[in-house]
């Protein structure tokens, strides 16, 4: 019996050590950043991003438990109110899906998303979103993005719906998009599917303008060679549908100045020579 006791004690010690090995977890009831400042300067692009002040509160119940961050950041003079909730900080670093609630609000743009994110080699999202660009041109100016056309005349752009997939292979369903400017108002309701960034559309599109010439001129389209009495009004109602690579617009109403038309337009822009089929 004495000869067998050390073996029994060794086995027991190994089993106990394996089963009781402590893991690592973290709990942060509340952590705050108050009146902090961060500055980033890109000498190549000639841009400076100055975050001042930063006021954020973070809460963490564990690595595999919900984490939340809320507060505000003032970036280059524009204040963004931020609220973020993640179901798991551990999933964030392991490329596993995690539930997300995100809200960002500012004077020129609001963004909300509720759903699931997966930060894999190709990020995947699945959830509901809403976007409100209160002045379309302000966000691009803030981000130092320059376009050939001035999109400021578009005014306010709102969009809401559901999103699923990756950036290049994405399904946008139940879309409700509206644009309202001084000289043009438009709306789209329906679904959009992106395949390798190529869109397939199904839904209804409306567009109305009582001063189309001024709108086109303001966004940088030269109409000086056209009759000054032309390109004034537009009132269009279209139903869009995509089959394969061909998108067809069924025209129930198309009033352009003194012209009124109905019919259909089919087009395929994926070919080397674009295909267009018009029946008016």
N, C-alpha and C positions, 0 to 999 in steps of 0.2 A: 504493500500500500504506500509506504513512503516514497518508493521509486516512481509511482505514477502521479503523485500529487503535483509536482512541478509542471508536468505537461498540461494537466487540467487547469492549473492557475494561469499558464501562459496563454492557452486558447481563450480562456475567459477574458483575460486582459486585452487580447487583440480584438475580440468581438466587441468588447465594451468601447475600446478606443475608436473603432470604425463607426459604430452607430451613434456615438455621442460627439463626433467631430463637429465643432461649431462652424456655422456658416457666417456670411457677412450680410448685414442688412443696414439700412440707414433710415432714421426717422428725423425729420426736421419739422417740428410743429409750426414754426414760422420763422422766416428769414427776410429781412428787409434791406433794400437799397434805397437810400434817401439822398436826394440832391447830388447824385453821382454824375460824373461827366466822362465821356469817351470821345476821342477825335480820330478820324481816319482821313488821311490825305493821300490821294493818288497823283503823284507828280507827272506820270505819263499822260493820264487823261485830263489832268488839271482840275480835278474835282476834290472837294472837301466835304466830309460828312461829320457834323458836330452834333453829338447827342448830349444835350444839356438843357434841363436836368433829366436824370433817369430816376423814377420812383416806382419800384416794383416790390411786390410781396410774394414770396414763394412758400408753398407748403408741400411736404413730402411725408407720406405715411409708411413708406417702405419702398425698396427697389421694385417689387412686384405689386405695388399698390398705387392708387391714384396720386398724381402730382399736379399742382395748379400754380399758375403764375398770373397775377393781375396787377394793374397799375397804369402808368403812363410814361411815355418817352417823347421828349421834344427833340425832333431831328431837323436841323437847319431851320429852326423857327416854327416848324409845324408840329403840333401836338397829336400824338396817337394814343388813344385809350385802348389798352390791350387786356384781354382775358383769355387764358389758355388752360384747358384741362386735358391731361393725358391719363389713360387708364393704367399705364405701366411704364415706368422709366426703364425697366429692364428690357422690355420689348423694343423700346426705342433704339437700343444699341445692338439688339440681336436679330434685326431684320424680320421680326415677327409682327403680325398685324396688331394694332392697338386702337382703342376708341379715342376719338378726339373731339373736343369742342373748342372752336376758335372764333373769337370776335375781335375785330379791329375797327375802330371808329375815329374819323378825323373830319376836318372841315370840308375836305374835297372828295373823300372816298370812305365807304363803309364796306366791310367784308365779314360774312358769317359762314361757318362750315360746321356741320355736325355729322359725324360718320366714322369711318375706319380708314386708317393710313397704314401703309407698309413701306418702310424706307429700305427696300432691297436695292440690288444693283440697278433695277428699273423700278422707280417708285410707283405704287399702286394706291388709288384712292377709291372710296365707295361711300357716298353719302349725299346729303342735301346742302345746297349752297345758296347764298344770295349776295349780289354785288350791287352797290349803288355808287356810280361815279357822278358826283354832283356837278362837276365841270370836267368834261372829257379831256380838255387840253391841260388842265392844271397838274394832273398826276404825271403826265409825260414831262412837263417842264420841271417838276420837282425831281424826277428821276434822271434829268439831263438826257432824255431821249429825243432825238430830232427826226422828223419825218418830212418827206417832200411836201405833203399836203398839211395844211393847218387844220387840225380836227376840232379846234375850239368851237366853230359854228355848230357842231353836233350837239352841244349843250349837255344835257343830262342823259346818262345811259344807265338803265337798270336791267338786271338779269337775275332770274331765280330758276331753280329746277334741281334735278338729281344728276350726279356725275358718277361714272364707274369706269375703271380701267387706267391705262397709262396715258402719258401726254400724247403719244403718237397713235395709240389704239384706244380711243375713248368714246363712250356713249353718253350723250347728254339727252336726258329724257324729261318730258313735262316742262320744256323750256317756256319761259315767259320773258321776252326781251322787249324793251321799249326805249326809244330815243326821242328826246324832245328838245328842239332848238327854236330859235326865233323864226327861222325860215323853212324848217323841215321837221316833220314828225313822222315816225315810222314805228312799226311793231312787228314782232314775229312770235308765233306760238307753235310749238311742235317739238320735233326730235331732230338731233344732229348726231351722226356717227362719224368719227374720224378714223380713217384707215391709212396709216402712214402719212398722217397730217392732211389727207385729202378728204374733204367733207361730203357726206351724203345727207341731203335735207328732205324732211317730210314735215309739212305744216303750212300755215297761212301767213302771208306777208302783206302788210298794208303800208302805204307811203302817201303823205299829203304835203303839198307845199303851195303857198299863195305867192311866193316870191322866189322861184327856183333859180332864176338868173343870179340874184344876189347871193344865194347860198353857194352855188357853184363857183362864182367869182371869189367869194371869201375863202374857199378852201384851196384856191390857187389854179382853177381851170380858166383858161383864156377864152372868152366868148366874144372878143372884140370884132372878129370877122363876121359874126352873125348879125342878122337884122335885130335892131334894138327892141322891136316888138315881139320877138320870139323868145322862147324858153322862159315862160312866166309862171305857169301853174302846172301842177301835177296831182292826180288823184288815182291811185292804183290799188287794186285788190287782186292778189295772186294766190293760187294754191300750188305748193311745190311738192314734187315727188321724185325720188331717185330710184332708178332701176338699173343695176349694173353701174356703169360709169356715166350714164346719161341722166341728167336732171331735166325734168319737164315742168314748166310753169303754165298752169291753166289760168288764163286771164279772164276773170269775170268782169273786170272794169279796168280800163286804162285810158284816162283822160289827160292829154298832154296839149296844153294851149287849146286850140280849137279842134283838135283831133280826138276822136273817140274810137276805141278799138276793143274787140274781144277776140279770143282764139287761144293759141298756145305757142310756146317757144320751148324747143328742146335743145340742149347744148351738152357737149362733152369736151372739156378743156384738157383732158388727160392725153389726148393724141398729139403726135408731132404737128399735124395740121388740125386745128380745132374744128369740131363738127357743130353746125348750127342748123336747126330745122324750124322754120317760122311758118305758122299758118294763122293769118289774121283776117 
